[in-house]
Amino acid sequence: MKVTVSRITDGIVVCEDESEKIYSFPEKDLGIPVRSCDVLDIILEDGKPVRAVFLKEDTERAKEEARAVMQRLRDKFRRRG
């Protein structure tokens, strides 16, 4: 299952899948270091992660899309001012 890390608070990783369903896991259960906005492939058994893989290309693509949106917003507000 592909998820995006939404946030990490007090050792709990909150993720969102492509259908916007929210999951939360103890950070230690993922077995890999993660940061906000990382895209992961997670395999669950009984609702717990048994494997998590960092998807570098998907993460970079998502970050680039976010940068582009922010730049368009900056440009839009500069034109107004």
C-alpha positions as CSV (number, residue, x, y, z in Angstrom):
1,M,0.0,0.0,0.0
2,K,1.4,3.4,-1.0
3,V,1.1,6.1,1.6
4,T,2.5,9.6,2.2
5,V,3.7,10.6,5.6
6,S,1.6,13.4,6.8
7,R,3.3,14.1,10.1
8,I,5.2,12.6,12.9
9,T,4.2,13.5,16.4
10,D,5.5,12.0,19.7
11,G,6.9,9.0,17.8
12,I,3.6,8.3,15.9
13,V,3.8,8.4,12.1
14,V,0.5,9.6,10.5
15,C,0.1,8.5,6.9
16,E,-2.5,9.0,4.2
17,D,-3.1,6.6,1.3
18,E,-4.2,7.5,-2.2
19,S,-7.9,7.3,-1.2
20,E,-7.2,9.7,1.7
21,K,-7.6,7.0,4.4
22,I,-5.5,7.9,7.4
23,Y,-3.2,5.4,9.2
24,S,-1.0,5.8,12.2
25,F,1.9,3.7,13.4
26,P,4.6,3.9,16.0
27,E,7.7,5.2,14.2
28,K,9.8,2.3,15.5
29,D,7.4,-0.2,13.9
30,L,8.3,1.1,10.4
31,G,11.9,0.0,10.8
32,I,13.2,2.8,8.6
33,P,13.8,6.5,9.3
34,V,11.0,8.7,7.8
35,R,10.2,12.4,7.5
36,S,7.1,14.3,6.7
37,C,6.1,14.1,3.0
38,D,8.0,10.8,2.4
39,V,6.2,8.4,0.2
40,L,6.3,4.8,1.4
41,D,5.2,1.3,0.3
42,I,3.9,-0.4,3.4
43,I,2.8,-4.0,3.9
44,L,0.4,-4.6,6.8
45,E,-0.5,-7.7,8.7
46,D,-3.3,-7.5,11.2
47,G,-3.1,-3.7,10.9
48,K,0.6,-3.5,11.7
49,P,3.4,-2.7,9.4
50,V,5.6,-5.7,8.6
51,R,7.6,-3.9,5.9
52,A,8.1,-0.3,4.8
53,V,10.1,0.8,1.8
54,F,11.0,4.4,1.1
55,L,9.9,5.4,-2.5
56,K,12.6,7.9,-3.4
57,E,11.3,8.8,-6.9
58,D,7.7,9.1,-5.7
59,T,8.8,11.3,-2.8
60,E,10.9,13.6,-5.1
61,R,7.9,13.9,-7.5
62,A,5.5,14.8,-4.7
63,K,7.9,17.4,-3.4
64,E,8.4,18.9,-6.8
65,E,4.7,19.1,-7.3
66,A,4.3,20.9,-4.0
67,R,7.1,23.3,-4.9
68,A,5.4,24.1,-8.2
69,V,2.1,24.8,-6.5
70,M,3.8,27.1,-4.0
71,Q,5.6,28.9,-6.8
72,R,2.3,29.5,-8.7
73,L,0.8,30.9,-5.5
74,R,3.7,33.2,-5.0
75,D,3.5,34.4,-8.6
76,K,-0.2,35.0,-8.3
77,F,0.1,37.1,-5.2
78,R,3.0,39.1,-6.6
79,R,1.0,40.1,-9.6
80,R,-1.8,41.3,-7.3
81,G,0.5,43.4,-5.2
